[in-house]
Amino acid sequence: MIICYFGDSITLGFGDPSGLGWPGRVSGKIANLGVEVTHYNLGVRKDASPLLAKRWKGEAELRKIGGMECKLIFSLGTADVMNGIEPADTLAAAEAILSEAKEMGDVLMVGPTPVTDAEKSRKIGILSELLAGLCKKLDIPFVPVVDGMLASPLYVESLKGGDNVHPPLPGYAVLADFILQSEPARDFFGLE
């Protein structure tokens, strides 16, 4: 199975000294279940969704191998809010990305993550709900993470111990576990 993870610096795992971020942990746990996994973390710092829309397809095509299952995972929105991208622009870019991605392989979207700034987290929460609605319309599984991460003392403390946007290692571990315990991700990866 080939898994391509696309997103911003949260997907990249910025601030995680292990270099795994949440994608490396998700892929590692799947591999530990006996699944052959080749994963590519294609997160880019400050890569808001309009920029992601311009690059994701070419990067995904370079990593496909004939006859191998290809799964595409997108996580966007946090960089959009932090960089002042309007929600309508995020949704337009996300719809273009996801609509086209469905033609290449199985698609999963992981919602944007909260930050310590309450007002920005409120905006991220609203954007997450809009993205969930878009995914429902497109019949793409969606994992909302904002409320779960805000309810996790370890994640919140990790944010404060980092730069208030990127959680160091403990926070990325909490996020990866949360994603893999969600029904949409379990169904997406065929986990029991």
C-alpha positions in Angstrom: 0.0 0.0 0.0 1.3 3.5 -0.9 0.1 6.3 1.3 0.7 9.9 0.4 0.1 12.5 3.1 -0.5 16.1 1.9 -0.9 19.2 4.1 0.9 22.0 5.9 3.5 22.0 8.7 1.2 20.0 11.0 1.3 17.2 8.4 5.0 17.7 8.0 5.5 17.2 11.7 7.3 20.5 12.3 8.6 20.6 15.9 8.8 16.8 16.3 12.5 15.9 16.8 11.8 12.3 15.8 10.7 13.5 12.3 7.7 11.2 12.4 4.9 13.7 13.0 1.4 12.1 12.9 1.8 10.6 9.4 4.9 8.6 10.3 3.2 7.3 13.4 0.0 6.3 11.5 2.0 4.5 8.9 4.2 2.8 11.5 1.2 1.5 13.4 -0.4 0.2 10.2 2.9 -1.5 9.2 3.1 -3.1 12.6 -0.2 -4.8 11.9 1.5 -6.6 9.0 0.5 -4.3 6.1 3.3 -3.5 3.6 3.4 0.3 3.6 5.3 2.8 1.6 4.5 6.3 2.8 5.4 9.7 1.7 5.0 12.7 4.0 4.4 15.6 1.6 3.5 18.3 4.1 5.1 21.7 3.5 5.4 24.5 6.0 3.0 27.4 5.5 1.4 25.5 2.6 -2.2 26.9 2.7 -4.8 25.0 0.6 -4.4 27.3 -2.5 -0.7 26.4 -2.7 -1.5 22.7 -2.0 -4.0 22.7 -4.9 -1.1 23.6 -7.3 1.3 20.9 -6.2 -0.4 17.8 -4.9 -1.3 16.0 -8.1 2.1 16.0 -9.6 3.7 14.8 -6.4 1.1 12.0 -6.1 1.6 10.9 -9.7 5.4 10.6 -9.1 4.8 8.2 -6.2 2.2 5.8 -7.8 3.3 2.3 -8.7 1.2 0.3 -11.1 -0.7 -2.5 -9.4 -0.2 -1.1 -5.9 -3.1 0.4 -3.9 -2.7 4.1 -3.5 -4.3 6.0 -0.6 -4.3 9.8 -0.5 -4.6 11.6 2.9 -5.2 15.3 3.0 -5.1 17.6 6.1 -5.5 21.3 5.5 -6.9 24.4 7.2 -4.7 25.3 10.1 -2.2 27.1 7.8 -5.1 28.7 6.0 -6.4 30.3 9.2 -3.0 31.2 10.5 -2.2 32.9 7.2 -5.5 34.7 6.8 -6.9 32.7 3.9 -10.7 33.2 3.6 -12.8 30.1 4.3 -14.4 30.4 0.9 -11.0 30.1 -0.7 -10.0 27.2 1.4 -13.3 25.4 0.5 -12.8 26.1 -3.2 -9.3 24.7 -3.1 -10.3 21.7 -1.0 -13.2 20.9 -3.4 -10.9 21.0 -6.4 -8.2 18.9 -4.7 -10.6 16.3 -3.3 -12.7 15.9 -6.5 -9.7 15.2 -8.6 -8.0 13.0 -5.9 -10.9 10.6 -5.9 -10.0 9.7 -9.5 -6.5 8.6 -8.4 -7.2 6.5 -5.3 -8.9 6.2 -2.0 -9.1 9.6 -0.2 -9.3 10.5 3.5 -9.4 14.0 5.0 -8.1 14.7 8.5 -9.5 18.0 9.8 -7.4 21.0 10.8 -5.8 21.0 14.3 -6.4 23.7 17.0 -3.8 26.2 18.3 -3.5 27.9 21.7 -5.0 31.2 20.4 -8.7 30.8 21.3 -10.0 33.0 18.5 -7.9 31.3 15.8 -9.0 27.9 17.2 -12.6 29.0 17.0 -12.1 29.8 13.3 -10.3 26.5 12.8 -13.3 24.8 14.4 -15.7 26.5 12.0 -13.5 25.7 9.1 -13.4 22.1 10.2 -17.2 21.9 10.2 -17.3 23.4 6.7 -14.7 20.9 5.5 -16.7 18.1 7.0 -19.7 19.2 5.1 -17.7 19.3 1.9 -16.4 15.8 2.5 -19.9 14.6 3.1 -21.1 16.1 -0.2 -18.1 14.4 -2.0 -18.5 11.1 -0.2 -15.0 11.3 1.3 -14.4 10.1 4.9 -13.5 12.9 7.3 -11.8 12.8 10.7 -12.6 15.8 12.8 -9.8 16.5 15.3 -10.3 20.0 16.8 -12.5 19.0 19.7 -10.6 15.8 20.4 -7.3 17.6 20.6 -8.7 20.5 22.7 -10.1 17.8 25.1 -6.7 16.2 25.4 -4.6 17.7 28.2 -1.4 16.2 26.7 -2.1 17.7 23.3 -2.8 21.2 24.8 0.3 21.0 27.0 2.3 19.9 24.0 1.1 23.0 22.0 2.2 25.3 24.9 5.5 23.5 25.1 6.0 24.1 21.4 5.3 27.2 19.5 1.5 27.3 20.2 0.7 25.9 16.8 2.9 22.8 16.4 2.8 20.2 19.1 6.2 18.5 19.9 6.5 14.7 19.9 3.8 14.0 22.6 1.2 16.0 20.8 1.8 14.3 17.4 1.6 10.9 19.2 -1.8 11.8 20.7 -3.0 13.1 17.3 -1.9 9.9 15.5 -3.6 7.7 18.0 -6.8 9.8 17.8 -6.9 9.5 14.0 -6.3 5.7 14.1 -9.0 5.2 16.7 -11.6 7.1 14.6 -14.1 5.1 12.7 -13.5 6.9 9.3 -9.7 6.1 9.5 -10.3 2.5 10.6 -12.6 1.9 7.7 -10.3 3.7 5.3 -7.4 1.5 6.3 -9.4 -1.7 6.7 -8.6 -2.0 10.4 -10.9 -4.1 12.7 
